[in-house]
Amino acid sequence: MKKRILTVVGVLALAAILVVSLVACIPSDPAKAEENLKAEGYKVLVVNSDDALGIVGLALPDGCVTQVTGSKALSGDFGDNITIYYFEDSDAANAYMDKNADWQGEIDVQLAEMEDAYKAGEISENDFNSMKDLLESIQMKKQGKIVYVGSADAIKAAK
């Protein structure tokens, strides 16, 4: 009886992990990420390595084949943005993560500068708190050959 209960609990736990992992992933197809972002009201720009911008290397990091950027900045939601990089392989994605390893340090610097501006009376308390919440919600993560960076809301919208 105990073995059967443990087996059932194990199967349920495995199913829960599978559901969470499927729900919590950025789509592996850039077109699906674009579709999801547009459905949530984001303005979306997609650059491929064979586009004019991609060919001259203006928009894409090394090894990136597609970049999907979603933003609500034009609709007044200043920082609700995401950029998803689809790399040719996980080595290129790892190299990008290594190159940008101090992204959290950059966020911390921006937070400190905003706090100084708030204390100096250059920005309102409401604006300071809004920007602080936004900056604290920014995440940068790697998922196989994909790297994404953005606000928590934008990441949720892309999934």
Residue pairs with C-beta under 8 A, 6 or more apart in sequence:
23 159
24 159
25 143
25 159
26 33
26 84
26 143
26 146
26 148
26 155
26 158
26 159
27 33
27 36
27 158
27 159
28 144
28 146
30 46
30 66
30 68
30 84
30 86
33 68
33 70
33 84
33 158
34 44
34 46
34 68
34 70
36 157
36 158
36 159
37 44
37 68
37 70
37 82
37 154
37 157
37 158
38 44
39 157
40 157
41 72
41 75
42 70
42 71
42 72
42 80
42 82
42 154
42 157
43 70
43 71
43 72
43 73
43 74
43 75
44 68
44 69
44 70
44 71
45 68
45 69
46 66
46 67
46 68
46 69
47 53
47 54
47 59
47 60
47 66
47 67
47 69
48 54
48 65
48 66
49 55
49 60
49 64
49 65
49 66
53 59
53 60
54 60
59 67
60 67
60 85
61 85
61 96
61 99
62 92
62 95
62 96
63 87
63 88
63 89
63 91
63 92
63 93
63 95
63 96
64 85
64 86
64 87
64 88
64 92
64 96
65 86
65 87
65 88
66 85
66 86
67 83
67 84
67 85
67 86
68 82
68 83
68 84
68 86
68 158
69 81
69 82
69 83
69 84
70 81
70 82
70 83
70 150
70 154
70 157
70 158
71 80
71 81
71 82
72 80
72 81
72 154
73 79
73 80
73 81
78 131
78 134
79 131
79 134
79 135
79 151
80 134
80 151
80 153
80 154
81 150
81 151
81 154
82 148
82 149
82 150
82 151
82 154
82 155
82 157
82 158
83 148
83 149
83 150
84 146
84 147
84 148
84 150
84 158
85 93
85 96
85 146
85 147
85 148
86 145
86 146
87 93
87 96
87 145
87 146
87 147
88 145
89 145
90 144
90 145
92 145
93 142
93 144
93 145
93 146
93 147
94 142
96 147
97 140
97 142
97 147
100 140
103 140
103 149
104 140
107 135
107 136
107 138
110 135
111 132
111 135
111 136
114 123
114 128
114 131
114 132
114 135
115 128
115 132
117 123
117 128
118 124
118 125
118 128
123 131
134 151
137 151
137 152
137 153
138 149
138 150
138 151
138 152
139 148
139 149
139 150
139 152
139 155
140 147
140 148
140 149
141 147
141 148
141 149
148 155
148 158
150 158
